[in-house]
């Protein structure tokens, strides 16, 4: 049976989404009451900040796929980083996810070759504002939930995590405005786009 690949970018923030919507000329899919954009076999789903909406939104989207579609999920967004172990604006591929609340580890199945340095990430319940020196890895609020949901829907080889360091976990000193967040994405767009093209599964 012939399958049609669908690559779905998952973003938490509107300002993370907009550069991809513009770059890939995605149009809003109005049949959903949450942000879904699509052009051909590429989609973007806005999952919101934190874990709250991730499962319902991904599962509702996936439930409406066509029978001949095979999905790949790529979570792309900003993350906090330890000032001694990460570079502001740098783009990293996540090779390990630790859920601080549930005390569980998850291990994405990475492609053999990709253009990013690899790092682990900790998923926390609330944003870190004290400098986060207790975290040697990156920090976000979504990765572990995304992994848990996606591994029930597609093989681990079909969901990846790419994070751009936006701050050194001192959120009281950082303004997360549209221009700043979008610029972080745009500065890495060429590398991200190249990866998305290369990891996009062609046929089965």
N, C-alpha and C positions, 0 to 999 in steps of 0.2 A: 504494500500500500504506500502511496506517495504522501509525504507530509509537508506541510508548509510551516517553516520556522517563524516564530514571533519573538522578537527581542523586546522585553519590557524593562524600562528604566524605572527604578523606584526612588523617589525623592521625598524628604520630609518637609522641606520648606518651599514656599512659592518661589522665592528668589533663587533657589537651587534649580528649580524646574525651568524657569523662563529661558535660560541660555540654550537648553536642549530643545525646548519647544521651537525656538527661533531657528536654531541650527538645522534641525531636521524637518522644519516646516510642518509641525504636528498641529492637528485641528482638534478642538474639543469634541468629545463624544458625549452627546447630551442625554443619552439613555441612562447614564449613571448620575447619582446625586452627590458624587464626590469627584475630584479632579482626575479625569482620564483623557488623554490626548493620543491621537494616532495618525499615522500616515503609512499606508501599506502594511508592511510586516514589522514596523517599529512602533512601540507604544511608550507612553509615560504615565505612571500612576502616582498621584500624590497621596502618601500614606499618613501625613500628619506627624507632629512631633511626639515622641514617646511611643509606647506600645499600644495605646488605647484602641486605635482604629486599624491596626495593621492586619490582623487576621480577617476581620470582616471584609475589608476592602480587597485584599488580595484574593480571598476565596470567592467573593462575589464576581470579581473580574474573571477569574479562572473558570468559574462555573458557566460563564457565557461564551467561552471559546468555542470555535467550530471543531468538529470531530477530527478534521485533518490538520489541525494546528498543534504544533509542539512549542511550548513556551520555554524561554530562557529569561531569568530575572537577574538584573544587575543593579545593586543598590549603590548609588553615587551621592555623596554629600559631604558636608563639613564635619569636623571632629575636633575636640580639644586634644592637645598634645603636651607631654612633659617637655619643658624648655631645654632640658639637657639631652633629650633623646629624639627630638623631632624638630623640623624646620617649618616655620610659618609659610604657608602657601604651597608646601610640598605635597605631592599626590602619592598615596601609598596603597598597595594591595594588601588586604587583610588575610592573614594566614591562620589566625586563631581568634576566637571570640569567647570571652568569659562573661557570664551573666552574674553581676555582683549580688543580686537579690537571691537568685536560685542556686548560686554556687556551682554552676555547671559550665563545662567547656564545650565548644563546638569548633570543628575543624573544616573549613571550606576545602574543596578539592580543586586546587589551582591548576591552570594550564601549565604545561611544561615551560613555555616561554611567554613572557610578558614584559612590558617596558618599565615596571614599577619596582621600587624597593618594597620589601614586605615588612609588615608590622602586625602585632597583635592589637586587639582592641577590647576594652572593658565596657559593657553596657550597664549604665547606672540608671537609677530612678529619677534623679534630679540633676540639673546642671551644676557643675563644680565651679565655685567662684573664689576659692581660697588659694589658687595656684596649683593645686592638685599634685603636689610633690610625692604624695603617697602612691600615685599611679605612674609606673614607668612606661606604660603602654598608652595608646590613644584611648580616648573616651568618647562614647556617644550614648544615645538613649533608645536606639532602635535595632541594632544589628542582631542581637540574640533572638529577638522575637521574629524578625524577618527570616532568619535561618530556620527556626523551628517550624514556621508556617510553610516555607518553600520546600523544605526537605520532605514534606508530606505530599507535595504536588509533583515535583520534578526531581531527577537525580541530582546529587551534589555537584556534578560536573556542569550543571546548568543554572547555578546561581553564584554570583561573585559579589565582592564588596570592595569598593574603591572609596577612599576617604582623603579629603584635603584638609590639612591642618589650618584652622581658622583662628585659633587662639591658644594660649598656654594656660587654659583653665582658670582664667582671671576675668570671668564674664562681667564683673562690675567695672572693668576698665575698657571693655570692648563694645562698640556699637555695631549691631548686626543689621546694617541698613542694606537696601537693595543693591546699591552700587558696589559695596564691599564684597558681599556674598557672590554676586554675579561675576565680579572681576576674578575672584578665586577660581570659579568654574571656567571662565573664558581663558584665563592664563594657562589652563591645563587641557583645553578643549582638543587641541591637535593630537596630543598623546592619548587622551581618552577615546577620541573618535577612531584613531588607528587601532586601539585595542578592541573596541566594539566591533569594528569591521572584521578583525582577525579572529575573534572568538565566536562570531556569529555562525552558528551551525548551519551548514549548507544543505545537507540531505541526510536521509536515513535509509 
